[in-house]
């Protein structure tokens, strides 16, 4: 069969040329369509179930929400792991499925389970929902709303947050590839009704009366229509509140013929909801921004281009003096990585071409062999497009040009050898004779080389059997290299025989080529060595055994990594404050950390920003006492305080460590998110303890942290805080409640309203919607 294919290719040169042109066109098209990213997406197949209940403590969240979710999804098909995080007011359950389950079937199964879960969770304890369909590489674009100089007093963080929610986020809707825009930072605007309990008591009113008054006086209705003057006049009753005055003038009751309005018992103003997160930037205090999240499986490079185009248009609709500025843009990392891969591939190809031309001693032959490199890559891109393989650092960086050109080299070399026979030197062969020589050279060599190339393909079969994270990391690499080798096999059977038959001719004179001269010199150096080695076989064998044993011993003492760490260009670190630290204090601390870094490294750091707690969509369930700090670096040529990134990180660690009571963990933005999604923690190595008693677990965790802290190579160790969070607990005396005719539901409503507030409706400002929040916190907090 091999000989038949080679013979057909030589006889049908026009057809092979057309197929080659088709390969080039198809390869270039596929190259522009293959999904491109910096590194493979190793996130496992997971679905996040999130429940927010801002008024519930951690124990209640765990008992009534998290446990119910875990129990309902535990027996779903193809579930391999369930883990959860319960925080004050937040539950996040991660359900990991087998890869074979796909993307949408697991979500359908979880969606069906949510119906059962919602029935089991007590009313008022939150309603679980699924997080968007995204992955560890989904956070492709992070930005802030920047107030330009001169407008600092015009916009505050509440107004910026309103712009983010109702201008930026709304206009990002329907953008292909974008599944969510997650907002963070700033105070969310709401209409606040601060009730004075003393005035309520003096008038014999309760909080419930305020709720009822606002709910019953904030609605529209319709009355069908009536016919008048030959027309249908539609009837509409408009009673929605539109302003603060509408709330103030809402009647609550009528006491002895005198109306009581909201303004008589409460102060009405603009306020903000209780926050469980914040965002600071460049040591200037709080800022507002967002995270653009990509749909799972989309081409991140293409999506980022669309996002940038849309952001340019959105910026024009923002009020004067407000701009959008990105601080984490995945396209920069993709560009840096792909340019490095492209540079290495180009240099590798040029080196191979140079060596081929020198050793073959024939420029045409060298170029024919070298042409298989781009053609094989184009073939690989076509196959990657067909099989959905992503192009990234791992998949493209593994291509070995030496292996790719091996088959072409022996065919061309054999053809050149035949053309240098004495009876052919100085002659000009006709097409028939060249075809015969090309067939002889190609068939003779490919019958041996073909099986060698097949063996190379077989070597990668075990890699294709990998599963989980290992499979996601290495299968694309194996498939890409296998596609390239397969392309070379096809080219060696078709393209190379056709090319050598068409373009190679006998030399005009019998003289030594460059390759002959180089090989002769190498033979003169090599011959004495091989002669000496053949005479002293025992010594060579003994030396080889010693070398093998030494190599094995040194290999056993070397460190090992699953994958070399990718330098993302920027770095990030987490600041861990004492459990229970207030949001205000953490915000001040993060601002001070930013100032320290910028003051000490002005030539190295372009910007620095901190995300504290959770964003609007709490996919990252951090407590209030932890801050993710992202340090965006300037080009390294501008640095003056450090020569490398490692040195800079060490110096930053030294400078920020002056603040007492804070622990730090240094990492990289994408790496940090990957680690968390894969294992639930952000550090490289985690030790997990299981048991029923949290106090014993906490003691053992601290003991383990102390034991491993001194091990060489450990940059930092931290025992996760599971205790120490201060709480004020209200315990009810049921006997006294019965004496006064009180009910727990009523008391819970008072506690909830007093501090976190209760929503009594919404107010529409055009298309914008804001909640009406009733609370008495300002009065109660003073008493406490």
Secondary structure, DSSP 8 states (H G I E B T S, - for coil): -HHHHHHHHHH-HHHHHHHHHHHHHHHHHHHHHS-B-SS-----EEEEEEEE-TT--HHHIIIIIIHHHHHHHTTSTTEEEEEEEEETTEEEEEEEE-GGG-SHHHHHHHHHHHHHHHHHS-TTS---EE--S--TT-EEEEEEEEE-TT-TTT--HHHHHHHIIIIIHHHTTT-TTEEEEEEESS--EEEEEEE-HHHHHHTT--HHHHHHHHHHTS--EEEEEEEETTEEEEEEE-----SHHHHHT-EEEEETTEEEEHHHHEEEEEEE---SEEEEETTS-B--EEEEEE-TTS-HHHHHHHHHHHHHHHHHHS-TTEEEEEEEEHHHHHHHHHHHHHHHHHHHHHHHHHHHHHHH--HHHHHHHHHHHHHHHHHHHHHHHHHT--B-HHHHHT--HHHHTHHHHHHHHHHHHHHTSTTTTT----HHHHHHHHHHHHHHHHHHHHHHHHHHHHHTHHHHT--HHHHHHHHHHHHHHHHHHHHHHHHHHTHHHHHHHHH----SS----HHHHHHHHHHHHHHHHHHHHHHTHHHHHHHHHHHHHHHHHHHHHS---SS-----SSEEEEEE--TT--HHHHHHHHHHHHHHHHHH-TTTEEEEEEEEE--SS-SS---TTEEEEEEEE--GGG-SS-SSHHHHHHHHHHHHTTSTT-EEEEE-HHHHHHHHHHHS-SSS-------S-HHHHHHHHHHHHHHHTTSTT---------S----------HHHHHHHT--HHHHHHHHHHHHT-EEEEEEEETTEEEEEEEE-HHHHHHH-
